Amino acid sequence: MTRLFVAALLLVGTCGTALSQTVRFETNVGSFDMVLNPDNDPNLQPLVDNLIAYVGLGRYHFTAINRAADNNNTNPSDDFVLQMGGFMGFQPTPELWPQLFEAVDKLPEAIVDEDGDGEVDFNSITNSRGTVSLALAAGDVNSGTSSFFINLGNNSFLDSQGFVPFAEITNMSTIDTIMGLAQRDLSSAVGQPGSLAFADVPITQEQKLVIVQRAFVVEADEDFSFVGPIATLLQLQNRDNLNAANSLLSSSISGSDSSLNAGLSSTTVPEPATAWLLAPLALWGAARLRRR
């Protein structure tokens, strides 16, 4: 029984790196695919692992798209960003959302400045249309967690501010559809008047929030596993036990197929002018963090 329980906690695979995954985000107005680290830049691994861990733990399921910052014209390539991943989507009706307003349960920050000098330690691609970067607290390049934004135009001015693109959207049609929706300023309703994170919330024709209903991996390398990224982000440091559990899983269910589908309000980007994984693993990791 113990063997089967441990086997249920983990997916087949090693605790290796997570390169070249494609994650699909299904929303109530359409889907879009995000290719992680399209250039296989090893410097981007902490950012890739960060997003994969949130996907694997199911923490993007039923989250709200909270910011559709445009430039009030008819050319979508001149818009700014579409931001999501920071807040739950309960209740999906705008008037009721503030009553259950809650941030996504966050993992430790993604580190891109190891030496602590306030600068990103490497160079990467620029913030151009279709690229994806983590939202940051002002002035802190190591503050990225669950919230991310999709660049809608040439936002290269963000490069020097520590916003590091780590993925790209292969087809922007759903993103452009969302940007074409009406928007509402819900910042006062959530108790943060004027906050950029809630000033341009997209609203569907049915008067609902735009919701990420689920996010899951649709394409990955053969040795892909959620185990390594989740273990890293949950700070599960006893790798001997983790490796033993992986070995046990492989021997217990040999031959079976594994499935790939298994932010705070101050976290935002500035205006231009200025899981699939089984629940026991998530609960186990959360319990370990609480005991620390």
C-alpha positions as CSV (number, residue, x, y, z in Angstrom):
1,M,0.0,0.0,0.0
2,T,2.8,2.4,0.9
3,R,4.5,1.7,-2.4
4,L,1.3,2.5,-4.4
5,F,0.8,5.7,-2.4
6,V,4.3,6.9,-3.1
7,A,3.9,5.9,-6.8
8,A,0.8,8.0,-7.0
9,L,2.7,11.1,-5.9
10,L,5.1,11.3,-8.7
11,L,5.1,11.1,-12.5
12,V,7.4,8.8,-14.6
13,G,10.7,10.5,-15.4
14,T,13.8,11.9,-13.9
15,C,14.2,15.1,-11.9
16,G,16.0,16.6,-14.9
17,T,15.6,19.9,-16.7
18,A,12.4,21.1,-18.4
19,L,13.2,22.4,-21.8
20,S,11.0,23.0,-24.9
21,Q,7.6,22.4,-23.3
22,T,4.4,23.8,-24.8
23,V,1.7,24.7,-22.3
24,R,-1.9,25.2,-23.4
25,F,-4.1,27.8,-21.6
26,E,-7.8,27.2,-22.1
27,T,-10.0,30.2,-21.4
28,N,-13.7,30.9,-21.7
29,V,-13.0,32.8,-24.9
30,G,-10.5,30.4,-26.6
31,S,-7.2,28.8,-26.1
32,F,-3.6,29.8,-26.7
33,D,-0.3,27.8,-26.6
34,M,2.8,29.0,-24.9
35,V,6.2,27.6,-26.0
36,L,8.6,27.7,-23.0
37,N,12.2,28.6,-23.7
38,P,12.0,28.3,-27.5
39,D,15.7,28.9,-27.9
40,N,16.7,26.4,-25.2
41,D,18.7,29.0,-23.3
42,P,19.9,27.4,-20.1
43,N,19.8,30.7,-18.3
44,L,16.1,30.7,-18.5
45,Q,15.7,27.4,-16.6
46,P,14.6,29.0,-13.3
47,L,11.8,30.9,-15.1
48,V,10.8,27.7,-17.1
49,D,10.7,25.6,-13.9
50,N,8.7,28.3,-12.1
51,L,5.9,28.2,-14.6
52,I,6.0,24.4,-15.0
53,A,5.6,24.0,-11.3
54,Y,2.5,26.2,-11.2
55,V,1.1,24.2,-14.1
56,G,1.9,20.9,-12.5
57,L,0.3,21.9,-9.2
58,G,-2.8,23.1,-11.0
59,R,-2.5,26.6,-9.7
60,Y,-3.5,28.3,-12.9
61,H,-6.8,26.5,-13.0
62,F,-9.7,29.0,-12.8
63,T,-7.6,32.1,-12.5
64,A,-8.6,35.5,-13.8
65,I,-7.1,37.5,-16.6
66,N,-6.8,40.8,-14.7
67,R,-5.2,43.3,-17.0
68,A,-5.7,44.1,-20.7
69,A,-3.6,47.2,-21.1
70,D,-4.1,48.7,-24.6
71,N,-3.4,52.0,-26.2
72,N,-7.0,52.8,-27.2
73,N,-6.6,52.3,-30.9
74,T,-7.5,49.8,-33.5
75,N,-4.0,48.4,-34.1
76,P,-3.4,45.4,-31.8
77,S,0.3,45.4,-32.4
78,D,0.4,48.8,-30.6
79,D,-1.1,47.5,-27.4
80,F,0.9,47.0,-24.2
81,V,0.4,43.8,-22.3
82,L,-2.1,41.1,-21.3
83,Q,-1.5,40.0,-17.7
84,M,-2.8,36.9,-15.8
85,G,-1.9,34.2,-13.4
86,G,-2.0,36.2,-10.2
87,F,-5.5,35.9,-9.0
88,M,-8.3,33.3,-8.7
89,G,-11.4,33.6,-10.9
90,F,-14.0,33.1,-8.2
91,Q,-16.6,34.6,-8.6
92,P,-16.5,35.1,-12.4
93,T,-19.1,37.8,-12.3
94,P,-17.3,41.2,-12.0
95,E,-19.7,42.5,-9.3
96,L,-19.1,39.4,-7.2
97,W,-15.4,38.9,-7.8
98,P,-14.2,41.3,-5.1
99,Q,-16.2,39.3,-2.4
100,L,-14.0,36.2,-3.1
101,F,-10.9,38.1,-4.3
102,E,-7.9,35.9,-3.6
103,A,-4.3,35.7,-4.9
104,V,-2.9,32.5,-6.3
105,D,-1.1,30.5,-3.7
106,K,2.5,31.4,-4.5
107,L,5.7,29.4,-4.6
108,P,9.1,30.9,-3.9
109,E,10.3,33.6,-6.3
110,A,12.1,32.8,-9.5
111,I,15.8,33.9,-9.1
112,V,17.5,35.6,-12.0
113,D,19.9,37.7,-10.0
114,E,22.1,35.2,-8.1
115,D,24.7,37.7,-7.0
116,G,22.2,40.2,-5.5
117,D,23.4,43.3,-7.4
118,G,19.9,44.1,-8.5
119,E,20.6,43.2,-12.2
120,V,19.7,40.1,-14.2
121,D,22.7,37.9,-14.5
122,F,22.4,37.2,-18.2
123,N,21.1,38.6,-21.5
124,S,18.0,37.2,-23.2
125,I,15.6,38.0,-26.0
126,T,13.8,41.3,-26.0
127,N,10.2,42.0,-24.8
128,S,8.6,41.9,-28.3
129,R,5.1,41.0,-29.4
130,G,4.2,37.5,-28.4
131,T,6.9,37.0,-25.8
132,V,6.1,36.3,-22.2
133,S,7.7,37.6,-19.0
134,L,7.0,37.3,-15.3
135,A,5.4,40.3,-13.6
136,L,7.6,41.9,-10.9
137,A,7.3,44.1,-7.9
138,A,8.9,47.5,-8.7
139,G,12.7,47.4,-8.5
140,D,13.0,43.7,-7.6
141,V,14.2,41.4,-10.5
142,N,13.9,38.4,-8.2
143,S,10.2,39.0,-7.3
144,G,8.6,37.0,-10.1
145,T,6.1,34.3,-9.1
146,S,2.8,33.1,-10.7
147,S,1.8,36.3,-12.5
148,F,3.0,36.8,-16.1
149,F,2.3,39.1,-19.0
150,I,2.2,38.6,-22.7
151,N,3.8,41.5,-24.7
152,L,1.4,42.9,-27.3
153,G,3.9,45.2,-29.0
154,N,7.5,46.3,-29.0
155,N,8.2,46.7,-25.2
156,S,12.0,46.6,-25.4
157,F,12.1,49.3,-22.8
158,L,11.2,46.7,-20.3
159,D,14.4,44.7,-20.9
160,S,16.5,47.1,-18.8
161,Q,14.0,46.9,-15.9
162,G,14.6,43.2,-15.3
163,F,11.6,41.7,-17.2
164,V,13.1,38.6,-18.8
165,P,11.1,36.9,-21.7
166,F,11.2,33.1,-21.2
167,A,8.4,32.0,-23.5
168,E,6.4,33.0,-26.6
169,I,2.8,32.6,-27.8
170,T,2.8,30.9,-31.2
171,N,-0.7,32.1,-32.3
172,M,-1.9,35.5,-30.9
173,S,-5.5,35.2,-32.2
174,T,-7.1,34.4,-28.9
175,I,-4.9,37.1,-27.2
176,D,-6.1,39.7,-29.7
177,T,-9.7,38.5,-29.1
178,I,-9.4,39.2,-25.4
179,M,-7.8,42.6,-26.1
180,G,-10.9,43.4,-28.2
181,L,-13.3,42.9,-25.3
182,A,-14.7,45.7,-23.2
183,Q,-12.7,46.5,-20.0
184,R,-13.7,47.7,-16.6
185,D,-11.8,49.4,-13.8
186,L,-12.3,47.1,-10.8
187,S,-9.5,48.6,-8.7
188,S,-11.8,50.3,-6.3
189,A,-14.0,47.2,-6.0
190,V,-11.1,45.1,-4.8
191,G,-10.0,47.8,-2.3
192,Q,-7.0,49.2,-4.3
193,P,-8.2,52.3,-6.2
194,G,-6.0,53.1,-9.2
195,S,-4.0,49.9,-9.1
196,L,-2.8,49.1,-12.6
197,A,-3.4,45.4,-11.8
198,F,-7.2,45.9,-11.9
199,A,-7.8,49.1,-13.9
200,D,-8.3,47.3,-17.3
201,V,-10.0,44.0,-16.5
202,P,-11.4,42.4,-19.7
203,I,-15.1,41.5,-19.6
204,T,-16.9,39.1,-22.0
205,Q,-20.1,39.9,-23.9
206,E,-21.9,37.8,-21.3
207,Q,-20.6,40.2,-18.6
208,K,-18.1,37.6,-17.1
209,L,-14.4,37.8,-16.3
210,V,-12.1,36.1,-18.7
211,I,-11.0,33.0,-16.9
212,V,-8.1,30.5,-17.5
213,Q,-10.1,27.3,-17.0
214,R,-7.1,25.1,-17.1
215,A,-3.4,25.0,-18.1
216,F,-1.6,21.8,-19.1
217,V,1.4,20.6,-21.0
218,V,0.6,19.4,-24.6
219,E,4.1,18.8,-25.9
220,A,7.4,18.1,-24.2
221,D,10.6,16.2,-24.5
222,E,10.5,12.4,-23.8
223,D,12.2,12.8,-20.4
224,F,9.9,15.6,-19.2
225,S,8.7,15.4,-15.6
226,F,6.9,17.8,-13.3
227,V,8.9,16.3,-10.4
228,G,12.1,18.3,-10.7
229,P,10.5,21.8,-11.1
230,I,8.0,21.2,-8.4
231,A,10.6,19.8,-6.0
232,T,12.8,22.8,-6.5
233,L,10.0,25.3,-6.1
234,L,8.5,23.6,-3.0
235,Q,12.0,23.3,-1.6
236,L,11.9,19.6,-1.1
237,Q,15.6,19.2,-0.4
238,N,15.8,15.5,0.5
239,R,16.6,14.4,-3.1
240,D,17.6,10.9,-1.9
241,N,14.0,10.2,-0.9
242,L,12.8,11.9,-4.1
243,N,15.0,9.7,-6.3
244,A,14.0,6.6,-4.4
245,A,10.3,7.5,-5.0
246,N,11.0,7.9,-8.7
247,S,12.6,4.5,-8.8
248,L,9.8,3.0,-6.9
249,L,7.3,4.5,-9.3
250,S,9.1,3.1,-12.3
251,S,9.3,-0.4,-10.9
252,S,5.7,-0.4,-9.6
253,I,3.9,0.8,-12.7
254,S,6.4,-0.3,-15.4
255,G,4.9,-0.2,-18.9
256,S,2.0,2.2,-18.1
257,D,1.7,5.5,-19.9
258,S,2.2,8.7,-18.0
259,S,0.1,11.7,-18.9
260,L,1.5,15.1,-19.6
261,N,-1.8,16.6,-18.6
262,A,-1.8,15.8,-15.4
263,G,0.7,37.5,-7.3
264,L,0.0,40.0,-5.1
265,S,-1.8,43.3,-6.0
266,S,1.6,45.1,-6.1
267,T,2.9,42.6,-8.6
268,T,2.5,44.2,-12.0
269,V,4.3,45.7,-14.9
270,P,4.7,49.4,-15.4
271,E,2.8,51.6,-17.9
272,P,4.8,52.3,-21.1
273,A,5.2,55.9,-20.0
274,T,7.0,55.3,-16.8
275,A,-1.6,19.2,-13.8
276,W,-1.3,18.2,-13.8
277,L,-0.1,16.5,-10.6
278,L,-1.9,14.5,-8.1
279,A,-3.1,16.4,-5.0
280,P,-1.2,14.5,-2.4
281,L,2.1,15.9,-3.7
282,A,0.9,19.4,-3.4
283,L,-0.5,18.8,0.1
284,W,2.7,17.1,1.1
285,G,4.9,19.9,-0.1
286,A,2.7,22.6,1.5
287,A,2.8,20.7,4.8
288,R,6.6,20.6,4.7
289,L,6.8,24.4,4.0
290,R,4.4,25.1,7.0
291,R,6.6,23.0,9.3
292,R,9.7,25.1,8.5
